[in-house]
Amino acid sequence: MLLALHAEKGEIFMTEDVVKEEQANPRKVSWEAFVKQDALNFMMAHNLQAITVDDGAGKKGVIKRTSKGDFSVQITSNEIL
């Protein structure tokens, strides 16, 4: 099973990669969950030291591997009130 991620208006959607896109069942994923799960899993799978993700709408996530081998996650948002 392959999963596709795409963003619309600051929201992240995860869909199963299927023959027809309209058959896909998107489920909304929070930005924090995306950073702590999908982005972290990608970083670990590719043995990266750091990764930065940005949704283009003011939300940003930074994950870094510490010297002890743990992961430091920083999530920020910039909202206009």
C-alpha positions as CSV (number, residue, x, y, z in Angstrom):
1,M,0.0,0.0,0.0
2,L,1.4,3.4,-0.9
3,L,0.3,6.6,0.7
4,A,0.2,10.0,-0.9
5,L,0.4,13.3,1.0
6,H,-0.8,16.6,-0.4
7,A,-1.6,19.9,1.2
8,E,-4.6,22.2,0.4
9,K,-5.1,25.5,2.1
10,G,-2.8,24.7,5.0
11,E,-4.4,21.3,5.6
12,I,-2.5,18.0,5.0
13,F,-4.4,15.0,3.5
14,M,-3.2,11.4,3.4
15,T,-4.7,9.2,0.7
16,E,-4.1,5.6,-0.4
17,D,-2.6,5.5,-3.8
18,V,-5.3,3.8,-5.9
19,V,-6.1,3.5,-9.6
20,K,-8.5,6.4,-9.6
21,E,-7.9,9.4,-7.4
22,E,-11.6,10.0,-6.8
23,Q,-11.9,6.6,-5.2
24,A,-9.3,7.5,-2.6
25,N,-10.6,8.2,0.9
26,P,-8.7,11.2,2.2
27,R,-8.4,11.6,5.9
28,K,-7.4,14.9,7.5
29,V,-4.1,14.7,9.4
30,S,-3.1,17.5,11.8
31,W,0.1,19.3,11.2
32,E,1.6,18.2,14.5
33,A,0.7,14.5,13.7
34,F,2.2,14.8,10.2
35,V,5.5,16.2,11.6
36,K,5.8,13.7,14.5
37,Q,4.8,10.7,12.4
38,D,5.2,10.9,8.6
39,A,8.1,13.4,8.5
40,L,9.9,11.6,11.4
41,N,9.5,8.2,9.8
42,F,10.8,9.6,6.5
43,M,13.8,11.0,8.3
44,M,14.6,7.7,10.1
45,A,14.1,5.6,6.9
46,H,16.6,7.7,5.0
47,N,19.0,8.1,8.0
48,L,19.0,11.9,7.9
49,Q,20.4,14.1,10.6
50,A,17.8,16.9,10.2
51,I,14.7,17.7,8.2
52,T,12.6,20.9,7.9
53,V,9.0,20.8,6.6
54,D,7.0,23.8,5.7
55,D,3.3,24.0,4.6
56,G,3.7,27.3,2.9
57,A,0.9,28.8,5.0
58,G,2.9,29.7,8.1
59,K,3.4,26.3,9.7
60,K,6.9,24.8,10.0
61,G,8.4,21.7,11.6
62,V,12.1,21.0,12.3
63,I,13.3,17.6,13.4
64,K,16.9,17.1,14.4
65,R,18.8,14.0,15.7
66,T,20.6,14.8,19.0
67,S,24.1,13.7,19.9
68,K,22.5,11.0,22.1
69,G,20.5,9.6,19.1
70,D,17.2,11.0,20.3
71,F,15.0,13.3,18.1
72,S,14.3,16.9,18.8
73,V,11.0,18.1,17.3
74,Q,10.1,21.8,17.0
75,I,6.8,22.9,15.5
76,T,5.9,26.5,14.9
77,S,3.0,28.4,13.3
78,N,2.6,31.9,12.2
79,E,-1.0,33.1,12.3
80,I,-2.5,36.4,11.3
81,L,-5.1,37.6,13.7
